[in-house]
Amino acid sequence: MPADAKIPYAEQQRRAHVIYNAKIRPKMTPSDEDKYVLIDILTGDYEIGENEAVLTRLLRERRPEAVMHCIHRHQSRFGRVRSPRRLRKTEENR
């Protein structure tokens, strides 16, 4: 069972915002205002950039079992990012 299935979405969101406010937001500059921040809520590892798909790939390469939450412009926008394993199952069921 994937790790994100064990953590309720509200808890995932809460953890992401705690990590973001404590670790990431103080480092952000005005040039980062329109970028995405993808956070692994299990480890606190993160990526900042303009393309969510690229960030997902980069973080997934380092942390294959990451439970990711995406934040854009200092506001939670997209919620969790599904694992490739779960996406494949969804596509197979279509």
C-alpha positions in Angstrom: 0.0 0.0 0.0 1.5 3.4 -0.9 2.4 5.7 1.9 0.0 8.4 0.8 -2.9 6.1 1.2 -2.2 5.9 4.9 -2.1 9.6 5.5 -5.4 11.5 5.2 -5.3 14.4 2.6 -6.0 17.1 5.2 -2.9 15.8 7.2 -0.8 15.8 4.0 -1.8 19.4 3.3 -1.1 20.4 6.9 2.4 18.8 6.9 3.2 20.5 3.5 2.3 23.9 4.9 4.3 23.4 8.1 7.4 22.4 6.0 6.8 25.3 3.5 6.4 28.0 6.2 9.3 26.8 8.3 11.9 25.7 5.7 11.0 27.0 2.2 9.1 30.3 2.4 12.0 32.2 4.2 14.3 31.3 1.3 11.9 32.4 -1.5 12.7 35.6 -3.4 10.4 37.8 -5.4 11.5 36.0 -8.5 10.0 32.8 -7.1 6.5 34.3 -6.7 5.0 32.5 -9.7 6.8 29.2 -9.3 5.7 25.8 -8.0 7.0 24.3 -4.8 6.8 20.5 -4.7 7.3 19.1 -1.2 7.8 15.5 0.0 5.9 15.6 3.3 7.7 12.5 4.6 11.3 13.9 4.3 10.9 17.6 3.8 12.8 17.4 0.5 11.5 19.8 -2.1 11.9 21.3 -5.6 11.1 24.8 -6.8 10.5 25.6 -10.5 8.1 26.7 -13.2 7.0 23.3 -14.5 5.2 21.0 -12.1 5.8 17.9 -14.3 9.5 18.4 -14.3 9.6 19.0 -10.5 7.6 15.8 -10.0 10.1 13.8 -12.1 13.1 15.3 -10.3 11.7 14.7 -6.8 10.5 11.2 -7.8 14.0 10.3 -9.0 15.5 11.2 -5.6 12.5 10.0 -3.5 10.6 7.2 -5.3 8.2 6.7 -2.4 7.6 10.4 -1.8 4.3 11.7 -0.7 4.2 15.0 -2.6 2.2 18.2 -2.2 2.3 21.1 -4.6 2.1 24.7 -3.6 1.9 27.6 -6.1 2.2 31.3 -5.2 2.2 30.6 -1.5 -1.2 29.0 -1.7 -2.0 25.3 -1.8 -3.4 24.7 -5.3 -3.1 21.1 -6.5 -2.9 18.9 -3.5 -1.2 15.6 -3.6 0.6 14.3 -6.7 -0.3 10.7 -7.5 2.5 8.1 -7.6 3.3 6.6 -11.0 2.1 3.2 -9.8 -1.3 4.6 -8.9 -1.5 6.5 -12.2 -0.8 3.3 -14.2 -3.6 1.5 -12.3 -6.0 4.3 -13.2 -5.0 4.2 -16.9 -5.4 0.4 -16.9 -9.0 0.6 -15.6 -10.1 2.9 -18.4 
